[in-house]
Amino acid sequence: MIGPMHHSSRTVSDIERSIAFYRDILGFEVEEDISSDEEGIQYASTTPDSKLRIVMLRAGGAIVELIQFLKAEGKPYDNPPALNDVGSSHIAFEPEDLDAAYEELVAKGVRFATPPQVTWRGDGRYWRAAIFYDPDGFELALFKIYEGEPAQAVSG
């Protein structure tokens, strides 16, 4: 085995705006905040002559890495892929109370695509999810698995 997953990474357009969203709205804690133009970081980012700011944020046992290219910027993320597009992705969070988390984020102005809804059921359990977006339009989700049968039908 290659080992456990360490973090998920997103390149962002405005790292200060993204830090404010992930830290102040979602409640992540900043663990690391570095800027580097070292040859090793250029090699690892596969972008010669670049300078990066990298911020690692922790939420529970998960780490999200935000990267902004301060030099050798890439193209803007102006047309986010749909979930059925190859290469698309999302990050899902499992709050203690999905409905309360949804209401809190809505009150903070977070943009949601869907309210909490049943997305799958079977074998005496079901999933509920609510899809929302970060400042760059990256798809995020509130997600929870429940035991038993849902009170409402599976959403189409």
N, C-alpha and C positions, 0 to 999 in steps of 0.2 A: 504494500500500500504506500502511496506517496505521502501520507500524513493528513492531518485534519486541515480543513480550509482555514486560512488565516484572515483574509479580508476580501471584500468586494470593492472594486474601484470604479470611479466615475470621473471623467474629465469634464470640468465645468467652465462656464464662460466668465463667471465673476465669483471668485472663491470667497470673498467677504460675504456676499449675499447668500451663498450656499452654506457657509458656516453658520450664519444667523438662522437659516431655516433648520438645519439639522440639529444645532445646539439649542437655540432658543425656542423653537416651535416643537420639534420632535423630542427634545430632552437628551440628546447625545452629549457625551463628555469628550472634550478635545484631549487626546493623549499625546499627540506629536504634531508639531508645526515646523516644517523645515523648508528652506529654499536652497536649491542646489543647481549648479551648472557644471558639476564634476563630470569627467569623462565617463565614469561608471553609470551615472544616472542617465546620461545621453545614450549610452549603449543599452541600458535596460529599457528605456522608453522608445528605443529604435528611432530616435530623432536626433541626428547630429546637430551640433551647435545650438542646443536648446538650454533653457533655464526653466526649472519647474518649481512651483510651490506645492508641497504635499502636506495635507492635513489628515491625520488619522483620528476618527471619532468612534467612540465605543457606546454601544447600547446593549446592556446586558452582556451576553457572551459574543456578540457580533461586532465586527469592525467594518466601517465604511471609510474608504480612502478617497478623499477629494483631491484632484490634481488640476492645477491651472498652469498652462504653458505660458510663462512670462516672456519667453523669447521662442521663436519658431512656432507660433500659434497655428493651429489647424483650422479647418473650415468650421463655420458655425453649425450648431445643431438646430437648424431651423425647420426641419421636417422630421419629427420623431417617427421612428418606424412603428407600424402597428404590431401588436403582439404576434400576429401570424406571419410577420416578415422574418426571414432568416436573419439571425444576429440580434434580434430584439431581446430585451431582458427586463426583469423587474426585480425589486427587492421587496420581500414580504416581512412584515413585523407581526408578532403575536402578542397583542396586549392582553392583560388580565381580563378586561371587560371591553370587548370590541365595540359595543354600542356607545359606551361612555367615551372611549378614545375617539370615535368618529365625531361625536357631538363636540368634544373639546377642540378637535382640529378644525371643524367647520366654524366654530366660534372665533378661532384665530385666523380665519380667512383662507385656509387651505382649500385648493380647488380639487374637487372630487369628480370622477367620471361616473361613479355609481355609489349609491348608499349601501350599507351592509345588506347582503342578501345571500341566500343559500345558493351555492354554486355546484354542489355535488352531494349525492347521498347514496349510501349502500352499506351493507353488512353491519347495520345497527349503529352507524355513525354518519355524520355529515360535515361538510365544510361550509363556512360563511366567509365572505370577503367583501371588501370595499376598496375600490381602486382610486388612487389620488396621484398628484404630480408634485415634483419638486420645482424650484424656480426655473430650471432649464427645460422642463417638460419631461423629465425622466419618470417613467411609471413606477409607482410604489404601491404597496397593498397592505391593508390591515387584514390579517388572516387568522382563522381559528378553527380548530377541529373540535366537534362536539360528539358526545355519545348519545345514542337514542335516535329518535325520529324528529325532524323539524316540524314546527307548528304550521309553517307555510310550505307551499309546493316549491319544487326546484324552479328557479327562474330560467326562462328561455333565453 
